[in-house]
């Protein structure tokens, strides 16, 4: 990973949305809900006040309108503050 987050920031990548429902109905691109589940790709060192609770490889749920979307080497990533991560999926 060439992006190194600073402070309590985390670099995540959204996981792909499901394109069919459980009953087999194919959803067009606009009807699909944007996923709020992502994989953690890089974690900042934290700060004196904030200890980092996520690790690289975790799948997390993040706030819907949080973070900054960036493009690097043709891929899209989101940089969020750890406080915008709501849960780690087990």
C-alpha positions in Angstrom: 0.0 0.0 0.0 1.5 3.3 -1.1 -0.9 5.4 0.9 0.2 5.9 4.5 -2.5 7.5 6.6 -1.6 9.9 9.3 -2.9 10.2 12.9 -6.1 8.2 13.5 -7.0 7.9 9.8 -7.7 4.6 8.0 -7.6 3.8 4.3 -10.5 1.5 3.3 -11.9 0.1 0.0 -15.6 -0.5 -0.5 -16.6 -4.1 -1.0 -18.7 -4.8 -4.1 -22.5 -4.6 -3.8 -24.6 -7.6 -4.4 -26.1 -7.4 -7.9 -29.0 -9.9 -7.4 -31.5 -10.2 -4.6 -32.0 -13.5 -2.7 -34.9 -14.3 -4.9 -32.8 -13.9 -8.0 -33.9 -10.5 -9.2 -31.1 -8.6 -10.9 -30.8 -5.0 -9.7 -29.8 -2.3 -12.2 -26.8 -0.2 -11.2 -28.9 2.8 -10.0 -31.1 0.6 -7.8 -28.2 -1.0 -5.9 -27.6 0.5 -2.5 -24.0 1.7 -2.0 -22.2 -0.6 0.3 -21.2 0.7 3.7 -18.9 -2.3 4.2 -15.2 -2.0 3.4 -11.9 -3.7 3.8 -9.2 -1.9 5.8 -6.0 -1.5 3.7 -3.9 0.8 5.8 -4.0 2.1 9.4 -2.4 5.3 10.8 -0.2 5.2 13.9 -2.9 6.7 16.1 -2.4 9.6 18.5 -1.8 10.1 22.2 -5.5 10.4 22.7 -6.6 7.8 20.2 -5.5 4.2 20.2 -6.1 2.4 16.9 -8.7 -0.4 17.2 -8.8 -1.7 13.6 -6.2 -3.7 11.7 -5.3 -4.2 8.1 -7.6 -6.9 6.6 -10.6 -6.1 8.9 -14.0 -5.8 7.3 -15.7 -2.8 8.8 -19.0 -0.9 8.6 -18.5 2.9 8.2 -20.7 6.0 8.3 -22.6 6.6 5.1 -21.3 10.1 4.3 -17.9 10.0 5.9 -14.4 10.1 4.6 -12.6 11.5 1.5 -12.7 9.5 -1.7 -9.3 9.4 -3.5 -8.0 7.8 -6.7 -4.5 6.4 -6.7 -3.0 4.2 -9.4 -6.4 3.8 -11.0 -8.1 2.5 -7.8 -10.6 4.2 -5.6 -10.1 4.4 -1.9 -11.7 6.2 1.0 -9.7 7.8 3.8 -11.8 8.0 7.0 -11.1 8.9 10.6 -11.3 5.9 12.9 -14.3 7.5 14.7 -16.3 7.2 11.5 -15.9 3.4 11.6 -19.0 2.0 13.4 -18.2 -1.7 13.7 -15.7 -4.5 12.8 -17.3 -7.5 11.2 -16.2 -10.8 12.7 
